[in-house]
């Protein structure tokens, strides 16, 4: 998590943590739990949604923009790590 936090902080991405479900089960109901159960380091990241799976879902435009910037920053960090190898 420290690496993810550093990437987001350097890219000036607003972020927050949350906990869904039980930590020992890995993830909050997404595919992340299947990866975590196989000892794969996993971070489940995404945009918070009000009334998910309902006829009208609501998200914040700023949350979506920060997710876009955060995913881009993470991708660029992985590219620069690959170039060093």
PyMOL Python script that loads the backbone (N, CA, C, O; Angstrom):
from pymol import cmd

cmd.read_pdbstr("""\
ATOM      1  N   UNK A   1       0.809  -1.205   0.000  1.00  0.00           N
ATOM      2  CA  UNK A   1       0.000   0.000   0.000  1.00  0.00           C
ATOM      3  C   UNK A   1       0.847   1.262   0.000  1.00  0.00           C
ATOM      4  O   UNK A   1       0.447   2.283  -0.558  1.00  0.00           O
ATOM      5  N   UNK A   2       2.021   1.195   0.626  1.00  0.00           N
ATOM      6  CA  UNK A   2       2.863   2.384   0.676  1.00  0.00           C
ATOM      7  C   UNK A   2       3.250   2.837  -0.730  1.00  0.00           C
ATOM      8  O   UNK A   2       3.303   4.035  -1.007  1.00  0.00           O
ATOM      9  N   UNK A   3       3.518   1.892  -1.607  1.00  0.00           N
ATOM     10  CA  UNK A   3       3.883   2.241  -2.989  1.00  0.00           C
ATOM     11  C   UNK A   3       2.718   2.923  -3.707  1.00  0.00           C
ATOM     12  O   UNK A   3       2.914   3.926  -4.394  1.00  0.00           O
ATOM     13  N   UNK A   4       1.522   2.390  -3.553  1.00  0.00           N
ATOM     14  CA  UNK A   4       0.341   2.992  -4.178  1.00  0.00           C
ATOM     15  C   UNK A   4       0.110   4.396  -3.634  1.00  0.00           C
ATOM     16  O   UNK A   4      -0.164   5.326  -4.392  1.00  0.00           O
ATOM     17  N   UNK A   5       0.223   4.544  -2.321  1.00  0.00           N
ATOM     18  CA  UNK A   5       0.031   5.859  -1.713  1.00  0.00           C
ATOM     19  C   UNK A   5       1.050   6.855  -2.240  1.00  0.00           C
ATOM     20  O   UNK A   5       0.711   8.006  -2.513  1.00  0.00           O
ATOM     21  N   UNK A   6       2.300   6.417  -2.384  1.00  0.00           N
ATOM     22  CA  UNK A   6       3.349   7.301  -2.896  1.00  0.00           C
ATOM     23  C   UNK A   6       3.062   7.709  -4.335  1.00  0.00           C
ATOM     24  O   UNK A   6       3.210   8.879  -4.688  1.00  0.00           O
ATOM     25  N   UNK A   7       2.657   6.764  -5.162  1.00  0.00           N
ATOM     26  CA  UNK A   7       2.330   7.066  -6.566  1.00  0.00           C
ATOM     27  C   UNK A   7       1.211   8.092  -6.633  1.00  0.00           C
ATOM     28  O   UNK A   7       1.313   9.076  -7.366  1.00  0.00           O
ATOM     29  N   UNK A   8       0.136   7.869  -5.869  1.00  0.00           N
ATOM     30  CA  UNK A   8      -0.993   8.797  -5.894  1.00  0.00           C
ATOM     31  C   UNK A   8      -0.611  10.165  -5.340  1.00  0.00           C
ATOM     32  O   UNK A   8      -1.012  11.189  -5.892  1.00  0.00           O
ATOM     33  N   UNK A   9       0.158  10.193  -4.257  1.00  0.00           N
ATOM     34  CA  UNK A   9       0.556  11.473  -3.667  1.00  0.00           C
ATOM     35  C   UNK A   9       1.426  12.272  -4.628  1.00  0.00           C
ATOM     36  O   UNK A   9       1.239  13.480  -4.774  1.00  0.00           O
ATOM     37  N   UNK A  10       2.371  11.613  -5.280  1.00  0.00           N
ATOM     38  CA  UNK A  10       3.246  12.314  -6.237  1.00  0.00           C
ATOM     39  C   UNK A  10       2.473  12.844  -7.436  1.00  0.00           C
ATOM     40  O   UNK A  10       2.847  13.866  -8.011  1.00  0.00           O
ATOM     41  N   UNK A  11       1.404  12.164  -7.817  1.00  0.00           N
ATOM     42  CA  UNK A  11       0.586  12.600  -8.952  1.00  0.00           C
ATOM     43  C   UNK A  11      -0.517  13.562  -8.524  1.00  0.00           C
ATOM     44  O   UNK A  11      -1.352  13.957  -9.338  1.00  0.00           O
ATOM     45  N   UNK A  12      -0.521  13.939  -7.245  1.00  0.00           N
ATOM     46  CA  UNK A  12      -1.522  14.849  -6.693  1.00  0.00           C
ATOM     47  C   UNK A  12      -2.945  14.325  -6.912  1.00  0.00           C
ATOM     48  O   UNK A  12      -3.842  15.070  -7.307  1.00  0.00           O
ATOM     49  N   UNK A  13      -3.130  13.030  -6.646  1.00  0.00           N
ATOM     50  CA  UNK A  13      -4.435  12.381  -6.761  1.00  0.00           C
ATOM     51  C   UNK A  13      -5.072  12.346  -5.379  1.00  0.00           C
ATOM     52  O   UNK A  13      -4.463  11.873  -4.420  1.00  0.00           O
ATOM     53  N   UNK A  14      -6.289  12.843  -5.281  1.00  0.00           N
ATOM     54  CA  UNK A  14      -7.035  12.755  -4.024  1.00  0.00           C
ATOM     55  C   UNK A  14      -7.540  11.324  -3.885  1.00  0.00           C
ATOM     56  O   UNK A  14      -8.155  10.785  -4.805  1.00  0.00           O
ATOM     57  N   UNK A  15      -7.276  10.706  -2.723  1.00  0.00           N
ATOM     58  CA  UNK A  15      -7.676   9.315  -2.517  1.00  0.00           C
ATOM     59  C   UNK A  15      -8.068   9.109  -1.071  1.00  0.00           C
ATOM     60  O   UNK A  15      -7.733   9.914  -0.202  1.00  0.00           O
ATOM     61  N   UNK A  16      -8.776   8.034  -0.822  1.00  0.00           N
ATOM     62  CA  UNK A  16      -9.117   7.671   0.546  1.00  0.00           C
ATOM     63  C   UNK A  16      -9.226   6.151   0.608  1.00  0.00           C
ATOM     64  O   UNK A  16      -9.423   5.487  -0.410  1.00  0.00           O
ATOM     65  N   UNK A  17      -9.096   5.621   1.800  1.00  0.00           N
ATOM     66  CA  UNK A  17      -9.218   4.174   1.972  1.00  0.00           C
ATOM     67  C   UNK A  17     -10.595   3.847   2.515  1.00  0.00           C
ATOM     68  O   UNK A  17     -11.260   4.679   3.133  1.00  0.00           O
ATOM     69  N   UNK A  18     -11.000   2.627   2.272  1.00  0.00           N
ATOM     70  CA  UNK A  18     -12.255   2.116   2.814  1.00  0.00           C
ATOM     71  C   UNK A  18     -12.080   0.622   2.981  1.00  0.00           C
ATOM     72  O   UNK A  18     -11.178   0.020   2.397  1.00  0.00           O
ATOM     73  N   UNK A  19     -12.931   0.042   3.766  1.00  0.00           N
ATOM     74  CA  UNK A  19     -12.864  -1.398   3.972  1.00  0.00           C
ATOM     75  C   UNK A  19     -14.229  -1.988   3.687  1.00  0.00           C
ATOM     76  O   UNK A  19     -15.237  -1.574   4.259  1.00  0.00           O
ATOM     77  N   UNK A  20     -14.244  -2.960   2.795  1.00  0.00           N
ATOM     78  CA  UNK A  20     -15.491  -3.633   2.446  1.00  0.00           C
ATOM     79  C   UNK A  20     -15.367  -5.104   2.798  1.00  0.00           C
ATOM     80  O   UNK A  20     -14.386  -5.748   2.425  1.00  0.00           O
ATOM     81  N   UNK A  21     -16.300  -5.621   3.478  1.00  0.00           N
ATOM     82  CA  UNK A  21     -16.257  -7.039   3.816  1.00  0.00           C
ATOM     83  C   UNK A  21     -15.194  -7.326   4.856  1.00  0.00           C
ATOM     84  O   UNK A  21     -14.710  -6.420   5.536  1.00  0.00           O
ATOM     85  N   UNK A  22     -14.839  -8.581   4.972  1.00  0.00           N
ATOM     86  CA  UNK A  22     -13.838  -9.001   5.937  1.00  0.00           C
ATOM     87  C   UNK A  22     -12.473  -9.040   5.270  1.00  0.00           C
ATOM     88  O   UNK A  22     -12.324  -9.567   4.167  1.00  0.00           O
ATOM     89  N   UNK A  23     -11.491  -8.486   5.938  1.00  0.00           N
ATOM     90  CA  UNK A  23     -10.149  -8.396   5.380  1.00  0.00           C
ATOM     91  C   UNK A  23      -9.585  -9.780   5.087  1.00  0.00           C
ATOM     92  O   UNK A  23      -8.913  -9.968   4.073  1.00  0.00           O
ATOM     93  N   UNK A  24      -9.843 -10.743   5.949  1.00  0.00           N
ATOM     94  CA  UNK A  24      -9.278 -12.077   5.750  1.00  0.00           C
ATOM     95  C   UNK A  24      -9.909 -12.834   4.582  1.00  0.00           C
ATOM     96  O   UNK A  24      -9.419 -13.896   4.197  1.00  0.00           O
ATOM     97  N   UNK A  25     -10.991 -12.298   4.015  1.00  0.00           N
ATOM     98  CA  UNK A  25     -11.598 -12.919   2.850  1.00  0.00           C
ATOM     99  C   UNK A  25     -11.145 -12.264   1.557  1.00  0.00           C
ATOM    100  O   UNK A  25     -11.435 -12.775   0.476  1.00  0.00           O
ATOM    101  N   UNK A  26     -10.445 -11.151   1.645  1.00  0.00           N
ATOM    102  CA  UNK A  26      -9.873 -10.503   0.476  1.00  0.00           C
ATOM    103  C   UNK A  26     -10.884  -9.833  -0.432  1.00  0.00           C
ATOM    104  O   UNK A  26     -11.559 -10.508  -1.208  1.00  0.00           O
ATOM    105  N   UNK A  27     -10.999  -8.534  -0.351  1.00  0.00           N
ATOM    106  CA  UNK A  27     -11.828  -7.779  -1.276  1.00  0.00           C
ATOM    107  C   UNK A  27     -13.256  -7.591  -0.803  1.00  0.00           C
ATOM    108  O   UNK A  27     -13.696  -8.211   0.165  1.00  0.00           O
ATOM    109  N   UNK A  28     -13.957  -6.741  -1.489  1.00  0.00           N
ATOM    110  CA  UNK A  28     -15.328  -6.413  -1.127  1.00  0.00           C
ATOM    111  C   UNK A  28     -16.343  -6.968  -2.100  1.00  0.00           C
ATOM    112  O   UNK A  28     -17.328  -6.297  -2.408  1.00  0.00           O
ATOM    113  N   UNK A  29     -16.131  -8.166  -2.589  1.00  0.00           N
ATOM    114  CA  UNK A  29     -17.095  -8.765  -3.493  1.00  0.00           C
ATOM    115  C   UNK A  29     -16.709  -8.646  -4.950  1.00  0.00           C
ATOM    116  O   UNK A  29     -17.527  -8.932  -5.823  1.00  0.00           O
ATOM    117  N   UNK A  30     -15.496  -8.236  -5.238  1.00  0.00           N
ATOM    118  CA  UNK A  30     -15.036  -8.150  -6.615  1.00  0.00           C
ATOM    119  C   UNK A  30     -14.076  -9.302  -6.892  1.00  0.00           C
ATOM    120  O   UNK A  30     -13.874 -10.172  -6.044  1.00  0.00           O
ATOM    121  N   UNK A  31     -13.495  -9.299  -8.071  1.00  0.00           N
ATOM    122  CA  UNK A  31     -12.544 -10.346  -8.463  1.00  0.00           C
ATOM    123  C   UNK A  31     -11.288 -10.313  -7.586  1.00  0.00           C
ATOM    124  O   UNK A  31     -10.532 -11.284  -7.566  1.00  0.00           O
ATOM    125  N   UNK A  32     -11.057  -9.229  -6.871  1.00  0.00           N
ATOM    126  CA  UNK A  32      -9.860  -9.109  -6.027  1.00  0.00           C
ATOM    127  C   UNK A  32      -9.791 -10.219  -4.992  1.00  0.00           C
ATOM    128  O   UNK A  32      -8.696 -10.660  -4.642  1.00  0.00           O
ATOM    129  N   UNK A  33     -10.927 -10.681  -4.493  1.00  0.00           N
ATOM    130  CA  UNK A  33     -10.892 -11.725  -3.468  1.00  0.00           C
ATOM    131  C   UNK A  33     -10.326 -13.035  -4.020  1.00  0.00           C
ATOM    132  O   UNK A  33      -9.681 -13.781  -3.284  1.00  0.00           O
ATOM    133  N   UNK A  34     -10.555 -13.322  -5.291  1.00  0.00           N
ATOM    134  CA  UNK A  34     -10.023 -14.550  -5.883  1.00  0.00           C
ATOM    135  C   UNK A  34      -8.508 -14.472  -6.052  1.00  0.00           C
ATOM    136  O   UNK A  34      -7.808 -15.472  -5.890  1.00  0.00           O
ATOM    137  N   UNK A  35      -8.007 -13.285  -6.378  1.00  0.00           N
ATOM    138  CA  UNK A  35      -6.561 -13.090  -6.506  1.00  0.00           C
ATOM    139  C   UNK A  35      -5.898 -13.122  -5.138  1.00  0.00           C
ATOM    140  O   UNK A  35      -4.856 -13.755  -4.969  1.00  0.00           O
ATOM    141  N   UNK A  36      -6.486 -12.453  -4.170  1.00  0.00           N
ATOM    142  CA  UNK A  36      -5.919 -12.403  -2.826  1.00  0.00           C
ATOM    143  C   UNK A  36      -5.872 -13.785  -2.195  1.00  0.00           C
ATOM    144  O   UNK A  36      -4.940 -14.092  -1.451  1.00  0.00           O
ATOM    145  N   UNK A  37      -6.853 -14.615  -2.478  1.00  0.00           N
ATOM    146  CA  UNK A  37      -6.878 -15.965  -1.923  1.00  0.00           C
ATOM    147  C   UNK A  37      -5.805 -16.871  -2.517  1.00  0.00           C
ATOM    148  O   UNK A  37      -5.594 -17.981  -2.028  1.00  0.00           O
ATOM    149  N   UNK A  38      -5.128 -16.412  -3.564  1.00  0.00           N
ATOM    150  CA  UNK A  38      -4.027 -17.169  -4.164  1.00  0.00           C
ATOM    151  C   UNK A  38      -2.677 -16.508  -3.877  1.00  0.00           C
ATOM    152  O   UNK A  38      -1.707 -16.692  -4.611  1.00  0.00           O
ATOM    153  N   UNK A  39      -2.643 -15.738  -2.795  1.00  0.00           N
ATOM    154  CA  UNK A  39      -1.431 -15.047  -2.339  1.00  0.00           C
ATOM    155  C   UNK A  39      -0.857 -14.087  -3.381  1.00  0.00           C
ATOM    156  O   UNK A  39       0.361 -13.928  -3.468  1.00  0.00           O
ATOM    157  N   UNK A  40      -1.705 -13.457  -4.158  1.00  0.00           N
ATOM    158  CA  UNK A  40      -1.296 -12.428  -5.107  1.00  0.00           C
ATOM    159  C   UNK A  40      -1.550 -11.086  -4.435  1.00  0.00           C
ATOM    160  O   UNK A  40      -2.666 -10.817  -3.990  1.00  0.00           O
ATOM    161  N   UNK A  41      -0.522 -10.238  -4.357  1.00  0.00           N
ATOM    162  CA  UNK A  41      -0.715  -8.906  -3.775  1.00  0.00           C
ATOM    163  C   UNK A  41      -1.788  -8.181  -4.567  1.00  0.00           C
ATOM    164  O   UNK A  41      -1.689  -8.052  -5.787  1.00  0.00           O
ATOM    165  N   UNK A  42      -2.813  -7.708  -3.870  1.00  0.00           N
ATOM    166  CA  UNK A  42      -4.003  -7.173  -4.528  1.00  0.00           C
ATOM    167  C   UNK A  42      -4.446  -5.876  -3.878  1.00  0.00           C
ATOM    168  O   UNK A  42      -4.504  -5.770  -2.653  1.00  0.00           O
ATOM    169  N   UNK A  43      -4.757  -4.894  -4.704  1.00  0.00           N
ATOM    170  CA  UNK A  43      -5.383  -3.664  -4.246  1.00  0.00           C
ATOM    171  C   UNK A  43      -6.659  -3.503  -5.060  1.00  0.00           C
ATOM    172  O   UNK A  43      -6.620  -3.496  -6.290  1.00  0.00           O
ATOM    173  N   UNK A  44      -7.769  -3.377  -4.384  1.00  0.00           N
ATOM    174  CA  UNK A  44      -9.063  -3.198  -5.037  1.00  0.00           C
ATOM    175  C   UNK A  44      -9.352  -1.701  -5.035  1.00  0.00           C
ATOM    176  O   UNK A  44      -9.641  -1.129  -3.984  1.00  0.00           O
ATOM    177  N   UNK A  45      -9.278  -1.066  -6.190  1.00  0.00           N
ATOM    178  CA  UNK A  45      -9.447   0.386  -6.280  1.00  0.00           C
ATOM    179  C   UNK A  45     -10.558   0.718  -7.265  1.00  0.00           C
ATOM    180  O   UNK A  45     -10.719   0.051  -8.287  1.00  0.00           O
ATOM    181  N   UNK A  46     -11.310   1.742  -6.947  1.00  0.00           N
ATOM    182  CA  UNK A  46     -12.369   2.149  -7.849  1.00  0.00           C
ATOM    183  C   UNK A  46     -13.118   3.353  -7.332  1.00  0.00           C
ATOM    184  O   UNK A  46     -12.789   3.918  -6.289  1.00  0.00           O
ATOM    185  N   UNK A  47     -14.130   3.730  -8.080  1.00  0.00           N
ATOM    186  CA  UNK A  47     -14.940   4.902  -7.773  1.00  0.00           C
ATOM    187  C   UNK A  47     -16.106   4.483  -6.868  1.00  0.00           C
ATOM    188  O   UNK A  47     -16.798   3.510  -7.167  1.00  0.00           O
ATOM    189  N   UNK A  48     -16.328   5.206  -5.768  1.00  0.00           N
ATOM    190  CA  UNK A  48     -17.486   4.887  -4.927  1.00  0.00           C
ATOM    191  C   UNK A  48     -18.790   5.204  -5.664  1.00  0.00           C
ATOM    192  O   UNK A  48     -18.921   6.247  -6.305  1.00  0.00           O
ATOM    193  N   UNK A  49     -19.739   4.289  -5.558  1.00  0.00           N
ATOM    194  CA  UNK A  49     -21.015   4.436  -6.253  1.00  0.00           C
ATOM    195  C   UNK A  49     -22.145   4.363  -5.237  1.00  0.00           C
ATOM    196  O   UNK A  49     -22.216   3.432  -4.435  1.00  0.00           O
ATOM    197  N   UNK A  50     -23.021   5.349  -5.280  1.00  0.00           N
ATOM    198  CA  UNK A  50     -24.219   5.338  -4.443  1.00  0.00           C
ATOM    199  C   UNK A  50     -25.307   4.562  -5.175  1.00  0.00           C
ATOM    200  O   UNK A  50     -25.589   4.836  -6.341  1.00  0.00           O
ATOM    201  N   UNK A  51     -25.906   3.617  -4.511  1.00  0.00           N
ATOM    202  CA  UNK A  51     -26.979   2.785  -5.079  1.00  0.00           C
ATOM    203  C   UNK A  51     -26.474   1.906  -6.227  1.00  0.00           C
ATOM    204  O   UNK A  51     -27.096   1.834  -7.287  1.00  0.00           O
ATOM    205  N   UNK A  52     -25.338   1.240  -5.999  1.00  0.00           N
ATOM    206  CA  UNK A  52     -24.791   0.360  -7.023  1.00  0.00           C
ATOM    207  C   UNK A  52     -25.785  -0.756  -7.340  1.00  0.00           C
ATOM    208  O   UNK A  52     -26.430  -1.294  -6.440  1.00  0.00           O
ATOM    209  N   UNK A  53     -25.905  -1.095  -8.604  1.00  0.00           N
ATOM    210  CA  UNK A  53     -26.801  -2.135  -9.125  1.00  0.00           C
ATOM    211  C   UNK A  53     -28.265  -1.755  -8.970  1.00  0.00           C
ATOM    212  O   UNK A  53     -29.138  -2.623  -8.950  1.00  0.00           O
ATOM    213  N   UNK A  54     -28.528  -0.482  -8.863  1.00  0.00           N
ATOM    214  CA  UNK A  54     -29.896   0.018  -8.806  1.00  0.00           C
ATOM    215  C   UNK A  54     -30.219   0.693 -10.145  1.00  0.00           C
ATOM    216  O   UNK A  54     -29.308   0.941 -10.934  1.00  0.00           O
ATOM    217  N   UNK A  55     -31.471   0.990 -10.414  1.00  0.00           N
ATOM    218  CA  UNK A  55     -31.801   1.639 -11.695  1.00  0.00           C
ATOM    219  C   UNK A  55     -31.083   2.976 -11.901  1.00  0.00           C
ATOM    220  O   UNK A  55     -30.794   3.352 -13.037  1.00  0.00           O
ATOM    221  N   UNK A  56     -30.793   3.694 -10.814  1.00  0.00           N
ATOM    222  CA  UNK A  56     -30.088   4.974 -10.918  1.00  0.00           C
ATOM    223  C   UNK A  56     -28.875   4.941 -10.000  1.00  0.00           C
ATOM    224  O   UNK A  56     -29.010   4.973  -8.777  1.00  0.00           O
ATOM    225  N   UNK A  57     -27.700   4.878 -10.592  1.00  0.00           N
ATOM    226  CA  UNK A  57     -26.460   4.896  -9.827  1.00  0.00           C
ATOM    227  C   UNK A  57     -25.878   6.300  -9.881  1.00  0.00           C
ATOM    228  O   UNK A  57     -25.981   6.979 -10.902  1.00  0.00           O
ATOM    229  N   UNK A  58     -25.270   6.734  -8.790  1.00  0.00           N
ATOM    230  CA  UNK A  58     -24.750   8.094  -8.711  1.00  0.00           C
ATOM    231  C   UNK A  58     -23.279   8.038  -8.295  1.00  0.00           C
ATOM    232  O   UNK A  58     -22.914   7.360  -7.334  1.00  0.00           O
ATOM    233  N   UNK A  59     -22.442   8.770  -9.045  1.00  0.00           N
ATOM    234  CA  UNK A  59     -21.043   8.941  -8.661  1.00  0.00           C
ATOM    235  C   UNK A  59     -20.704  10.417  -8.755  1.00  0.00           C
ATOM    236  O   UNK A  59     -21.425  11.200  -9.373  1.00  0.00           O
ATOM    237  N   UNK A  60     -19.603  10.781  -8.135  1.00  0.00           N
ATOM    238  CA  UNK A  60     -19.122  12.147  -8.202  1.00  0.00           C
ATOM    239  C   UNK A  60     -18.200  12.294  -9.410  1.00  0.00           C
ATOM    240  O   UNK A  60     -17.367  11.426  -9.673  1.00  0.00           O
ATOM    241  N   UNK A  61     -18.352  13.377 -10.128  1.00  0.00           N
ATOM    242  CA  UNK A  61     -17.492  13.633 -11.280  1.00  0.00           C
ATOM    243  C   UNK A  61     -16.027  13.758 -10.843  1.00  0.00           C
ATOM    244  O   UNK A  61     -15.131  13.327 -11.570  1.00  0.00           O
ATOM    245  N   UNK A  62     -15.778  14.331  -9.687  1.00  0.00           N
ATOM    246  CA  UNK A  62     -14.414  14.459  -9.186  1.00  0.00           C
ATOM    247  C   UNK A  62     -13.830  13.089  -8.833  1.00  0.00           C
ATOM    248  O   UNK A  62     -12.654  12.834  -9.091  1.00  0.00           O
ATOM    249  N   UNK A  63     -14.642  12.208  -8.246  1.00  0.00           N
ATOM    250  CA  UNK A  63     -14.165  10.857  -7.946  1.00  0.00           C
ATOM    251  C   UNK A  63     -13.755  10.133  -9.231  1.00  0.00           C
ATOM    252  O   UNK A  63     -12.714   9.478  -9.272  1.00  0.00           O
ATOM    253  N   UNK A  64     -14.562  10.251 -10.259  1.00  0.00           N
ATOM    254  CA  UNK A  64     -14.246   9.609 -11.538  1.00  0.00           C
ATOM    255  C   UNK A  64     -12.961  10.177 -12.123  1.00  0.00           C
ATOM    256  O   UNK A  64     -12.123   9.428 -12.625  1.00  0.00           O
ATOM    257  N   UNK A  65     -12.800  11.489 -12.062  1.00  0.00           N
ATOM    258  CA  UNK A  65     -11.589  12.132 -12.599  1.00  0.00           C
ATOM    259  C   UNK A  65     -10.352  11.705 -11.807  1.00  0.00           C
ATOM    260  O   UNK A  65      -9.305  11.440 -12.397  1.00  0.00           O
ATOM    261  N   UNK A  66     -10.460  11.636 -10.483  1.00  0.00           N
ATOM    262  CA  UNK A  66      -9.316  11.215  -9.672  1.00  0.00           C
ATOM    263  C   UNK A  66      -8.968   9.743  -9.927  1.00  0.00           C
ATOM    264  O   UNK A  66      -7.794   9.375  -9.909  1.00  0.00           O
ATOM    265  N   UNK A  67      -9.968   8.913 -10.160  1.00  0.00           N
ATOM    266  CA  UNK A  67      -9.697   7.507 -10.504  1.00  0.00           C
ATOM    267  C   UNK A  67      -8.941   7.444 -11.830  1.00  0.00           C
ATOM    268  O   UNK A  67      -7.976   6.691 -11.958  1.00  0.00           O
ATOM    269  N   UNK A  68      -9.367   8.218 -12.799  1.00  0.00           N
ATOM    270  CA  UNK A  68      -8.692   8.289 -14.099  1.00  0.00           C
ATOM    271  C   UNK A  68      -7.230   8.700 -13.922  1.00  0.00           C
ATOM    272  O   UNK A  68      -6.331   8.080 -14.490  1.00  0.00           O
ATOM    273  N   UNK A  69      -7.002   9.741 -13.137  1.00  0.00           N
ATOM    274  CA  UNK A  69      -5.633  10.210 -12.909  1.00  0.00           C
ATOM    275  C   UNK A  69      -4.820   9.197 -12.114  1.00  0.00           C
ATOM    276  O   UNK A  69      -3.641   8.986 -12.395  1.00  0.00           O
ATOM    277  N   UNK A  70      -5.448   8.568 -11.121  1.00  0.00           N
ATOM    278  CA  UNK A  70      -4.748   7.572 -10.308  1.00  0.00           C
ATOM    279  C   UNK A  70      -4.350   6.345 -11.106  1.00  0.00           C
ATOM    280  O   UNK A  70      -3.226   5.859 -10.978  1.00  0.00           O
ATOM    281  N   UNK A  71      -5.269   5.832 -11.939  1.00  0.00           N
ATOM    282  CA  UNK A  71      -4.945   4.671 -12.759  1.00  0.00           C
ATOM    283  C   UNK A  71      -3.845   5.008 -13.751  1.00  0.00           C
ATOM    284  O   UNK A  71      -2.967   4.185 -14.008  1.00  0.00           O
ATOM    285  N   UNK A  72      -3.885   6.218 -14.312  1.00  0.00           N
ATOM    286  CA  UNK A  72      -2.830   6.647 -15.233  1.00  0.00           C
ATOM    287  C   UNK A  72      -1.481   6.754 -14.541  1.00  0.00           C
ATOM    288  O   UNK A  72      -0.461   6.344 -15.096  1.00  0.00           O
ATOM    289  N   UNK A  73      -1.470   7.297 -13.342  1.00  0.00           N
ATOM    290  CA  UNK A  73      -0.215   7.424 -12.585  1.00  0.00           C
ATOM    291  C   UNK A  73       0.342   6.047 -12.252  1.00  0.00           C
ATOM    292  O   UNK A  73       1.551   5.832 -12.335  1.00  0.00           O
ATOM    293  N   UNK A  74      -0.526   5.113 -11.877  1.00  0.00           N
ATOM    294  CA  UNK A  74      -0.080   3.755 -11.575  1.00  0.00           C
ATOM    295  C   UNK A  74       0.504   3.095 -12.818  1.00  0.00           C
ATOM    296  O   UNK A  74       1.549   2.449 -12.742  1.00  0.00           O
ATOM    297  N   UNK A  75      -0.149   3.246 -13.943  1.00  0.00           N
ATOM    298  CA  UNK A  75       0.332   2.663 -15.204  1.00  0.00           C
ATOM    299  C   UNK A  75       1.694   3.231 -15.577  1.00  0.00           C
ATOM    300  O   UNK A  75       2.599   2.486 -15.951  1.00  0.00           O
ATOM    301  N   UNK A  76       1.842   4.545 -15.476  1.00  0.00           N
ATOM    302  CA  UNK A  76       3.138   5.178 -15.804  1.00  0.00           C
ATOM    303  C   UNK A  76       4.234   4.701 -14.859  1.00  0.00           C
ATOM    304  O   UNK A  76       5.376   4.522 -15.284  1.00  0.00           O
ATOM    305  N   UNK A  77       3.910   4.495 -13.593  1.00  0.00           N
ATOM    306  CA  UNK A  77       4.906   4.005 -12.629  1.00  0.00           C
ATOM    307  C   UNK A  77       5.340   2.593 -12.987  1.00  0.00           C
ATOM    308  O   UNK A  77       6.514   2.252 -12.843  1.00  0.00           O
ATOM    309  N   UNK A  78       4.408   1.768 -13.450  1.00  0.00           N
ATOM    310  CA  UNK A  78       4.760   0.405 -13.850  1.00  0.00           C
ATOM    311  C   UNK A  78       5.634   0.418 -15.092  1.00  0.00           C
ATOM    312  O   UNK A  78       6.561  -0.383 -15.207  1.00  0.00           O
ATOM    313  N   UNK A  79       5.345   1.327 -16.030  1.00  0.00           N
ATOM    314  CA  UNK A  79       6.171   1.446 -17.236  1.00  0.00           C
ATOM    315  C   UNK A  79       7.592   1.839 -16.883  1.00  0.00           C
ATOM    316  O   UNK A  79       8.545   1.279 -17.424  1.00  0.00           O
ATOM    317  N   UNK A  80       7.745   2.805 -15.973  1.00  0.00           N
ATOM    318  CA  UNK A  80       9.097   3.250 -15.615  1.00  0.00           C
ATOM    319  C   UNK A  80       9.839   2.162 -14.862  1.00  0.00           C
ATOM    320  O   UNK A  80      11.058   2.053 -14.997  1.00  0.00           O
ATOM    321  N   UNK A  81       9.140   1.348 -14.070  1.00  0.00           N
ATOM    322  CA  UNK A  81       9.782   0.214 -13.385  1.00  0.00           C
ATOM    323  C   UNK A  81      10.262  -0.820 -14.400  1.00  0.00           C
ATOM    324  O   UNK A  81      11.339  -1.395 -14.239  1.00  0.00           O
ATOM    325  N   UNK A  82       9.478  -1.057 -15.431  1.00  0.00           N
ATOM    326  CA  UNK A  82       9.837  -2.052 -16.453  1.00  0.00           C
ATOM    327  C   UNK A  82      11.062  -1.600 -17.261  1.00  0.00           C
ATOM    328  O   UNK A  82      11.875  -2.421 -17.685  1.00  0.00           O
ATOM    329  N   UNK A  83      11.180  -0.289 -17.466  1.00  0.00           N
ATOM    330  CA  UNK A  83      12.324   0.230 -18.222  1.00  0.00           C
ATOM    331  C   UNK A  83      13.625   0.081 -17.439  1.00  0.00           C
ATOM    332  O   UNK A  83      14.697  -0.032 -18.035  1.00  0.00           O
ATOM    333  N   UNK A  84      13.541   0.080 -16.122  1.00  0.00           N
ATOM    334  CA  UNK A  84      14.739  -0.026 -15.289  1.00  0.00           C
ATOM    335  C   UNK A  84      15.291  -1.449 -15.274  1.00  0.00           C
ATOM    336  O   UNK A  84      16.468  -1.657 -14.983  1.00  0.00           O
ATOM    337  N   UNK A  85      14.453  -2.417 -15.584  1.00  0.00           N
ATOM    338  CA  UNK A  85      14.894  -3.831 -15.508  1.00  0.00           C
ATOM    339  C   UNK A  85      15.661  -4.232 -16.741  1.00  0.00           C
ATOM    340  O   UNK A  85      16.104  -5.376 -16.848  1.00  0.00           O
TER     341      UNK A  85
END
""", "prot")
cmd.dss("prot")
cmd.show_as("cartoon", "prot")
cmd.util.cbc("prot")
cmd.orient("prot")
